[in-house]
């Protein structure tokens, strides 16, 4: 068994200037959630007001249309956050984009940065070892054998002199690439002399790799490593939903999904409280907020108040609120998801 033949690979837009890759749970993270009950309620309100059209299902495969349609809704949504104490990697290649298999919205090929790191340096942190979904818990400190690939245009025109200097100070290899990130990663794996690049597959029947002269040997090696070190071999979705065959090996991450919901509820409750106060809703509506975050009837009632308040005034309030969170993120006062879970007194509230 030669674990030195396996490389952790990650496509990302977050460049680790300090040489440390951090999971979402450990950073002050902001995002938009267009799939929650409040998002659905706002979407319906926008359609009622003629601001948002019905989705054109004939363009379901049009990535640009989908992105534009989602962005329109997100402009009317408050920031939320998420919880994930794991960082996901692929093994000896970059994951294919989700749309190549007709589902999901992850687009790895367009990322501006690629990380290549020896598996052997982090085997103790591994939660699950799978070609497409290798999960590592906690921060990942890059080893001297790490390679950071950065798109040349991004490196030349987007990075500050301080950021470039920080990269130069790292005890890792930093290179720029032009063209496809997938091709750049494949080339680096080939040039390493230790890794055999593979073409990854999201189809479960392929076992993670498309058939090649070396794919079966690679899959056997990964299975042997997982067995030797007592690691699960579960897809990330199955880890979150608790449907993995190796559930007994996933004790450290058994409540990831629950923690994610708690963090999202924390942000939504804070926003809606501030909004309801600003709209001067009756007190009996306000006091019911904590127990009705997922009630369609209650959220529809809030949308009725927004309609009476005025969608333009709502948008102004929303933008100001979101800008406040962005400022907290920039100045380091926004709590991390882990801090929200461990200490509920951590707050983003104005009250």
Residue pairs with C-beta under 8 A, 6 or more apart in sequence:
1 221
1 224
1 225
1 228
2 221
3 119
3 120
3 123
3 221
3 225
4 118
4 120
4 194
5 194
5 195
5 196
5 218
5 221
6 91
6 92
6 118
6 119
6 120
6 195
6 218
6 221
6 222
6 225
7 91
7 92
7 116
7 117
7 118
7 119
7 189
7 192
7 194
7 195
8 89
8 90
8 91
8 115
8 116
8 117
8 118
8 119
8 122
8 134
8 136
9 89
9 90
9 91
9 92
9 93
9 94
9 114
9 115
9 116
9 117
9 185
9 189
10 21
10 87
10 88
10 89
10 90
10 114
10 115
10 117
11 94
11 95
11 108
11 109
11 111
11 113
11 114
11 181
11 185
12 21
12 111
12 113
12 114
12 115
13 111
13 112
13 113
14 21
14 113
15 112
15 113
15 148
15 150
15 159
15 163
15 167
16 115
16 142
16 148
17 163
17 166
17 167
18 166
18 170
19 141
19 142
19 146
19 170
19 171
19 172
20 139
20 140
20 141
20 142
21 87
21 115
21 139
21 140
21 141
21 142
22 87
22 139
22 140
23 84
23 85
23 86
23 87
23 137
23 138
23 139
24 81
24 82
24 83
24 84
24 337
25 83
25 84
25 85
25 259
25 336
25 337
25 338
25 341
26 85
26 138
26 139
26 336
26 337
26 338
27 336
28 328
28 329
28 332
28 334
28 335
28 336
29 81
29 82
29 336
29 337
30 79
30 80
30 81
30 325
30 326
30 329
30 334
31 79
31 80
31 81
31 82
32 74
32 77
32 79
32 80
33 39
33 77
33 80
33 264
34 43
34 70
34 73
34 74
34 77
36 80
36 264
36 268
37 293
37 294
37 295
37 296
37 299
38 77
38 268
38 272
38 293
38 299
38 302
39 73
39 77
40 296
41 296
41 299
41 300
41 302
41 303
42 73
42 76
42 77
42 303
43 52
43 73
44 303
45 303
45 306
45 307
45 311
46 52
46 72
46 73
46 76
46 311
47 53
47 54
48 307
49 307
49 311
51 311
52 72
52 73
55 69
56 65
59 65
59 66
60 66
61 99
63 99
63 107
66 105
75 315
76 314
76 315
76 318
77 318
78 267
78 268
78 271
78 318
78 321
78 322
79 267
79 271
79 322
79 325
79 326
80 263
80 264
80 267
80 268
81 263
81 264
81 266
81 267
81 337
81 340
82 260
82 263
82 264
82 337
83 256
83 259
83 260
83 262
83 263
83 337
83 338
83 341
84 256
84 260
85 137
85 138
85 253
85 256
85 259
85 338
86 127
86 135
86 136
86 137
86 236
86 239
86 253
86 256
87 135
87 136
87 140
88 133
88 134
88 135
88 236
89 117
89 134
89 135
89 136
90 131
90 132
90 133
90 134
90 200
91 119
91 129
91 130
91 131
91 132
91 134
91 198
91 208
91 218
91 222
92 131
92 189
92 195
92 196
92 197
92 198
92 218
93 131
93 182
93 185
93 186
93 189
93 197
93 198
93 199
93 200
93 209
94 108
94 109
94 114
94 181
94 182
94 185
94 186
94 200
95 106
95 108
95 132
95 200
95 202
96 108
96 200
96 201
96 202
97 106
97 107
97 108
97 109
98 104
98 105
98 106
98 107
98 202
99 105
99 107
100 202
101 202
101 203
108 181
108 182
109 180
109 181
109 182
110 181
111 181
112 150
112 151
112 154
112 181
113 148
113 149
113 150
113 151
113 154
114 148
114 149
114 177
114 181
114 184
114 185
114 188
115 142
115 146
115 147
115 148
115 149
116 146
116 147
116 149
116 185
116 188
116 189
116 192
116 195
117 140
117 142
117 143
117 145
117 146
117 147
118 143
118 145
118 146
119 126
119 134
119 225
121 143
121 145
122 136
122 140
123 225
123 229
123 231
125 136
125 137
125 138
125 140
126 134
126 135
126 136
126 229
126 231
127 135
127 136
127 137
127 231
127 232
127 239
127 250
127 252
127 253
128 134
128 135
128 231
128 232
128 233
128 234
128 235
128 236
128 239
128 244
128 246
128 249
128 250
129 222
129 225
129 226
129 231
129 232
129 233
130 208
130 222
130 233
130 234
130 235
131 198
131 200
131 207
131 208
131 209
131 218
131 219
131 222
132 200
132 201
132 202
132 208
132 235
133 234
133 235
133 236
135 236
135 239
135 253
137 252
137 253
142 148
142 170
142 172
143 172
144 171
144 172
145 172
146 172
146 173
147 172
147 173
147 174
147 175
147 188
148 167
148 170
148 172
148 173
148 174
148 175
149 175
149 176
149 177
149 181
149 184
149 185
149 188
150 159
150 174
150 175
150 176
150 177
151 176
151 177
151 178
151 181
152 176
152 177
152 178
153 178
155 164
155 176
156 176
159 167
167 174
168 174
175 188
177 184
185 197
186 197
189 195
189 196
189 197
190 197
196 214
196 218
198 209
198 210
198 212
198 214
198 215
198 218
199 209
199 210
199 212
200 208
200 209
200 210
201 208
201 209
201 210
207 219
208 219
208 222
209 215
209 218
209 219
222 233
223 233
225 231
226 232
226 233
230 249
231 249
232 239
232 244
232 246
232 247
232 249
232 250
233 245
233 246
234 244
234 245
234 246
234 250
235 244
237 243
238 244
239 250
239 253
239 256
240 256
240 257
241 257
242 250
242 254
244 250
247 254
259 337
259 341
262 340
262 341
263 337
263 340
263 341
265 293
266 340
266 344
267 348
268 293
269 289
269 290
269 293
270 347
270 348
270 349
271 321
272 289
272 293
272 302
273 286
273 289
273 349
273 351
274 321
274 349
274 350
274 351
275 302
275 306
275 314
275 317
275 318
275 321
276 285
276 286
276 289
276 302
276 305
277 286
277 351
278 317
279 305
279 306
279 309
281 305
285 301
285 302
285 305
288 298
292 298
292 299
306 314
324 350
325 334
325 348
328 334
328 348
334 348
335 346
335 347
335 348
339 346
340 346
